[in-house]
Amino acid sequence: MINNLVTSEKKIKFFRMGKRNWRKTRWFYLFIAPWIFGFLAFILAPVIVGLLMSFSNFTGGNFNSLKFIGLENYTEVFRDFFSSGDAWLALNRTIVFTLLSVFISTALSLSIASLLTGNIRGRTVFRVLFYLPAMLPLVASIWVFRSLLDNNVGVLNAILDLIVPGIHIPWLTKQAFLSLIIFTAWGSLGGAMIIYMAGIQGIPSELRDAAAVDGANGLQIFRNITMPMISPLIMYQSVLAIIGGLQTLVTPILLTPGAGGSGSMSISTIPVRDNYLFMVHVYQESFNRLRFGYGSALLWIMFVFILILTFFLIRMSKKWVYYEVDPDSKPGDK
């Protein structure tokens, strides 16, 4: 009799707990339902459609003649790579652009962050000035930057002409690649600087003080203490910058003078060959030539390339990134 009562009480308690847990679960899924819907409708569905599109001859309106063509688009891309066509030129320029812009941006932002964490006068003002480009809209920044570097009426050429009469540098045509790198490094300087400043300020001052007592100068302290301690941040920022550099699209297009004159700006403008990056090639093939299937194949090849490159960088980071705790260790490991 007593055992039956105990069993009944356990069943009632279990039922109540199950009902309470179900109520919590129901409210949980209700609150995250907008995110789930957004993920399925705006992320997962476009990814699946894009993958299927890369195996078709879709041109945007050929629904009646739409057909599955297998790996033909991918074969054409790799054929273009081996024949040094537009796709290979775009990929080559993108890799060079990414390496140079990431290196310059990392070196400048790290140097400025190291200086602005020191005890200098007016450092708050300098922090605001260096971070300001990260707050400006991209299109507005490109418009101002292009006005400064215009081949005919640019402010920079006017200043150079005052210093050296007769000098004229075609920044947006023959020097377009250099202008693109300068603008990209300038625009990404502020965000990286903030991250590096936070990392430097998190380094215990006792380490630098002990090194100074031992006779180390500022450069030695920066190289042997600051750099290793913030190496995870350098790794993180570098990976994000590389991924962003490989996906650059708007800047090389809008930085190029339009066909209607230097004052026009159009997303359909084809950049000069030096600034013909991979995503620009994807845009031209997809929206100007209406080869959406081929453009989707280009995007998936870039996706795989970024995935492999990111995995390689993370694996190589174990040789130069310093972690106070081994990221691969499990809780309780000694």
C-alpha positions as CSV (number, residue, x, y, z in Angstrom):
1,M,0.0,0.0,0.0
2,I,2.7,2.4,1.0
3,N,4.8,1.5,-2.1
4,N,1.8,2.2,-4.3
5,L,1.4,5.7,-2.8
6,V,5.0,6.5,-3.2
7,T,4.9,5.3,-6.8
8,S,1.8,7.4,-7.5
9,E,3.4,10.5,-6.0
10,K,6.5,10.0,-8.2
11,K,4.3,9.7,-11.3
12,I,2.4,12.9,-10.4
13,K,5.7,14.8,-9.8
14,F,7.2,13.5,-13.0
15,F,4.0,14.5,-14.9
16,R,4.1,18.0,-13.4
17,M,7.8,18.4,-14.2
18,G,7.2,17.2,-17.8
19,K,4.4,19.6,-18.2
20,R,6.5,22.5,-16.8
21,N,9.4,21.6,-19.1
22,W,7.1,21.4,-22.1
23,R,5.8,24.8,-21.3
24,K,9.3,26.2,-21.1
25,T,10.3,24.5,-24.3
26,R,7.2,25.8,-26.1
27,W,8.0,29.4,-25.0
28,F,11.6,29.0,-26.0
29,Y,10.8,27.9,-29.5
30,L,8.1,30.6,-29.7
31,F,10.7,33.4,-28.9
32,I,13.3,32.1,-31.3
33,A,10.8,31.4,-34.1
34,P,11.5,34.7,-35.9
35,W,15.2,33.8,-36.0
36,I,14.5,30.3,-37.2
37,F,12.2,31.7,-40.0
38,G,14.8,34.3,-41.0
39,F,17.5,31.6,-41.1
40,L,15.4,29.2,-43.2
41,A,14.1,31.9,-45.6
42,F,17.0,34.3,-46.0
43,I,20.1,32.1,-45.4
44,L,19.5,28.4,-45.9
45,A,17.0,28.7,-48.8
46,P,19.2,31.1,-50.9
47,V,22.2,28.8,-50.3
48,I,20.3,25.7,-51.5
49,V,18.9,27.7,-54.5
50,G,22.4,29.0,-55.3
51,L,23.9,25.5,-55.2
52,L,21.2,24.1,-57.5
53,M,21.5,27.1,-59.8
54,S,25.3,26.4,-60.3
55,F,24.3,23.1,-62.0
56,S,21.9,24.8,-64.4
57,N,21.9,27.1,-67.4
58,F,19.8,29.7,-65.5
59,T,20.0,33.2,-67.0
60,G,17.3,34.9,-65.0
61,G,14.3,34.4,-67.3
62,N,14.7,31.1,-69.2
63,F,12.3,29.1,-67.1
64,N,11.0,27.3,-70.1
65,S,14.4,26.2,-71.3
66,L,15.9,25.8,-67.9
67,K,17.8,22.5,-67.6
68,F,20.4,20.6,-65.6
69,I,23.8,20.8,-67.1
70,G,25.8,19.0,-64.4
71,L,29.4,20.3,-63.9
72,E,29.6,22.3,-67.1
73,N,29.7,25.6,-65.3
74,Y,32.5,24.4,-63.0
75,T,34.4,22.9,-65.9
76,E,34.2,26.3,-67.7
77,V,35.6,28.1,-64.6
78,F,38.6,25.8,-64.3
79,R,39.1,25.9,-68.1
80,D,39.2,29.7,-67.7
81,F,41.7,29.3,-64.8
82,F,44.1,27.2,-66.9
83,S,43.8,29.5,-70.0
84,S,44.5,32.6,-67.9
85,G,41.1,34.2,-68.7
86,D,39.1,36.7,-66.8
87,A,38.4,34.4,-63.9
88,W,42.1,33.7,-63.4
89,L,43.0,37.4,-63.7
90,A,40.3,38.3,-61.2
91,L,41.4,35.6,-58.7
92,N,45.1,36.6,-59.1
93,R,44.3,40.3,-58.5
94,T,42.1,39.4,-55.5
95,I,44.8,37.4,-53.8
96,V,47.5,40.1,-54.3
97,F,45.0,42.8,-53.2
98,T,44.0,40.9,-50.1
99,L,47.6,40.1,-49.0
100,L,48.8,43.7,-49.4
101,S,45.8,45.4,-47.9
102,V,45.7,43.0,-44.9
103,F,49.4,43.4,-44.3
104,I,49.4,47.2,-44.5
105,S,46.2,47.5,-42.4
106,T,47.5,45.1,-39.7
107,A,50.9,46.9,-39.5
108,L,49.3,50.4,-39.3
109,S,46.5,49.5,-36.9
110,L,48.8,47.6,-34.6
111,S,51.4,50.4,-34.5
112,I,48.8,53.1,-33.9
113,A,47.1,51.0,-31.2
114,S,50.4,50.6,-29.4
115,L,51.1,54.4,-29.6
116,L,47.6,55.4,-28.4
117,T,47.6,53.1,-25.4
118,G,50.6,55.0,-24.1
119,N,50.5,58.2,-22.0
120,I,50.5,60.8,-24.8
121,R,48.7,64.1,-24.8
122,G,45.4,64.3,-26.7
123,R,45.2,60.5,-27.2
124,T,41.4,60.6,-27.0
125,V,41.2,63.0,-29.9
126,F,43.5,60.8,-32.0
127,R,41.5,57.7,-31.1
128,V,38.3,59.4,-32.5
129,L,40.1,60.6,-35.6
130,F,41.6,57.2,-36.4
131,Y,38.3,55.4,-35.7
132,L,36.2,57.9,-37.7
133,P,36.6,56.1,-41.1
134,A,35.0,52.9,-39.6
135,M,31.9,55.0,-38.8
136,L,31.4,56.6,-42.2
137,P,29.1,55.0,-44.9
138,L,31.1,53.1,-47.5
139,V,29.6,54.9,-50.5
140,A,30.1,58.3,-49.0
141,S,33.7,57.5,-48.2
142,I,34.3,56.3,-51.7
143,W,32.8,59.4,-53.2
144,V,35.0,61.7,-51.1
145,F,38.1,59.6,-51.7
146,R,37.5,59.5,-55.4
147,S,37.0,63.3,-55.5
148,L,40.4,63.7,-53.7
149,L,42.1,61.4,-56.2
150,D,40.3,62.4,-59.4
151,N,42.7,62.5,-62.4
152,N,41.7,66.0,-63.6
153,V,40.2,68.0,-60.7
154,G,41.4,66.0,-57.7
155,V,42.6,67.8,-54.6
156,L,45.7,65.6,-54.2
157,N,46.9,66.3,-57.7
158,A,46.3,70.0,-57.1
159,I,48.5,69.9,-54.0
160,L,51.2,68.0,-55.7
161,D,51.1,70.5,-58.6
162,L,51.8,73.3,-56.1
163,I,54.8,71.4,-54.8
164,V,56.1,70.1,-58.1
165,P,54.7,72.1,-61.0
166,G,53.4,70.0,-63.9
167,I,53.1,66.7,-61.9
168,H,50.0,64.7,-62.7
169,I,49.4,61.2,-61.3
170,P,46.5,59.2,-62.7
171,W,45.3,57.8,-59.4
172,L,42.1,56.3,-60.6
173,T,43.4,54.7,-63.9
174,K,47.0,53.7,-64.1
175,Q,47.5,53.8,-60.3
176,A,44.0,52.4,-59.5
177,F,45.3,49.3,-57.7
178,L,47.4,51.5,-55.4
179,S,44.4,53.7,-54.7
180,L,42.3,50.7,-53.9
181,I,44.8,49.4,-51.4
182,I,45.2,52.8,-49.7
183,F,41.4,53.2,-49.4
184,T,40.9,49.7,-48.1
185,A,43.6,50.1,-45.5
186,W,42.3,53.5,-44.4
187,G,38.8,52.2,-44.1
188,S,39.7,49.1,-42.0
189,L,42.2,50.9,-39.8
190,G,39.8,52.1,-37.1
191,G,38.0,48.8,-36.3
192,A,41.3,46.8,-36.1
193,M,42.8,49.6,-34.0
194,I,40.1,49.3,-31.4
195,I,40.5,45.5,-31.1
196,Y,44.3,45.8,-30.7
197,M,44.0,48.6,-28.1
198,A,41.6,46.4,-26.0
199,G,44.1,43.6,-26.2
200,I,47.1,45.7,-25.3
201,Q,45.3,47.3,-22.4
202,G,44.5,43.8,-21.1
203,I,48.2,42.8,-20.8
204,P,49.4,42.9,-17.2
205,S,51.6,45.9,-16.6
206,E,53.9,43.8,-14.4
207,L,55.2,42.0,-17.5
208,R,56.3,45.3,-19.2
209,D,57.7,46.7,-16.0
210,A,59.7,43.6,-15.3
211,A,61.1,43.7,-18.9
212,A,62.0,47.4,-18.5
213,V,63.8,46.7,-15.2
214,D,65.8,44.0,-17.1
215,G,66.9,46.6,-19.6
216,A,64.5,45.9,-22.5
217,N,63.7,48.9,-24.7
218,G,60.3,49.7,-26.1
219,L,60.8,47.8,-29.4
220,Q,61.9,44.7,-27.5
221,I,59.0,44.9,-25.1
222,F,56.6,45.2,-28.1
223,R,58.2,42.3,-30.0
224,N,58.6,39.9,-27.0
225,I,55.7,40.7,-24.8
226,T,53.0,42.7,-26.6
227,M,53.0,40.7,-29.8
228,P,52.8,37.3,-28.3
229,M,50.1,38.3,-25.7
230,I,47.8,39.7,-28.4
231,S,48.6,37.1,-31.1
232,P,45.1,35.6,-30.7
233,L,43.6,39.0,-31.6
234,I,46.0,39.3,-34.6
235,M,45.0,35.9,-35.8
236,Y,41.3,36.7,-35.4
237,Q,41.5,40.1,-37.1
238,S,43.7,38.7,-39.9
239,V,41.2,35.9,-40.7
240,L,38.3,38.3,-40.8
241,A,40.3,40.8,-43.0
242,I,41.3,38.1,-45.4
243,I,37.8,36.8,-45.8
244,G,36.5,40.4,-46.3
245,G,39.3,41.2,-48.8
246,L,38.4,38.1,-50.9
247,Q,34.8,39.3,-51.0
248,T,35.5,42.9,-52.0
249,L,33.0,44.1,-54.5
250,V,31.6,47.6,-54.1
251,T,34.9,49.5,-53.6
252,P,36.7,48.7,-56.9
253,I,33.5,49.4,-58.9
254,L,32.6,52.7,-57.3
255,L,36.2,53.9,-57.1
256,T,36.4,53.8,-60.9
257,P,35.2,56.8,-62.9
258,G,32.0,55.9,-64.7
259,A,31.5,55.8,-68.5
260,G,29.6,59.1,-68.4
261,G,32.5,61.0,-67.0
262,S,34.5,61.3,-63.8
263,G,31.6,62.7,-61.9
264,S,29.3,59.7,-62.4
265,M,29.1,56.7,-60.2
266,S,27.3,53.4,-61.2
267,I,27.4,49.9,-59.8
268,S,27.4,48.6,-63.5
269,T,30.7,50.3,-64.2
270,I,33.5,47.9,-65.2
271,P,36.7,48.7,-63.2
272,V,40.1,49.0,-64.8
273,R,41.9,45.7,-65.3
274,D,44.1,46.2,-62.2
275,N,41.0,46.4,-60.0
276,Y,39.1,43.6,-61.7
277,L,38.7,41.5,-58.5
278,F,37.0,38.1,-58.3
279,M,33.7,39.3,-56.9
280,V,33.6,42.0,-59.6
281,H,33.9,39.2,-62.2
282,V,31.0,37.3,-60.4
283,Y,28.9,40.4,-60.6
284,Q,29.7,41.0,-64.2
285,E,28.9,37.5,-65.2
286,S,25.7,37.3,-63.2
287,F,24.0,40.6,-63.6
288,N,25.5,42.2,-66.7
289,R,25.8,39.0,-68.8
290,L,22.9,37.3,-67.1
291,R,24.8,34.0,-66.5
292,F,23.5,33.3,-63.1
293,G,24.4,29.6,-63.2
294,Y,28.0,30.4,-64.1
295,G,28.1,33.1,-61.5
296,S,26.8,30.7,-58.8
297,A,29.6,28.3,-59.7
298,L,32.1,31.0,-59.3
299,L,30.7,31.8,-55.9
300,W,30.8,28.2,-54.7
301,I,34.4,27.9,-55.9
302,M,35.3,31.0,-53.8
303,F,33.4,29.6,-50.9
304,V,35.4,26.4,-51.0
305,F,38.6,28.4,-51.4
306,I,37.9,30.6,-48.3
307,L,36.9,27.5,-46.3
308,I,40.2,25.7,-47.1
309,L,42.2,28.9,-46.5
310,T,40.6,29.5,-43.2
311,F,41.1,25.9,-42.0
312,F,44.8,26.2,-43.1
313,L,45.3,29.5,-41.2
314,I,43.7,28.1,-38.1
315,R,45.9,25.0,-38.2
316,M,49.0,27.1,-38.8
317,S,48.1,29.5,-36.0
318,K,49.1,26.8,-33.4
319,K,52.8,27.5,-34.4
320,W,52.8,31.2,-33.6
321,V,49.6,32.1,-31.6
322,Y,50.1,32.1,-27.8
323,Y,47.2,30.9,-25.7
324,E,47.3,30.9,-21.9
325,V,45.0,27.8,-22.0
326,D,45.3,25.2,-24.7
327,P,42.2,25.7,-26.9
328,D,42.1,21.9,-27.7
329,S,42.2,20.9,-24.0
330,K,39.1,19.6,-22.3
331,P,37.8,20.6,-18.9
332,G,39.6,18.7,-16.2
333,D,42.7,18.0,-18.3
334,K,46.0,18.7,-16.7
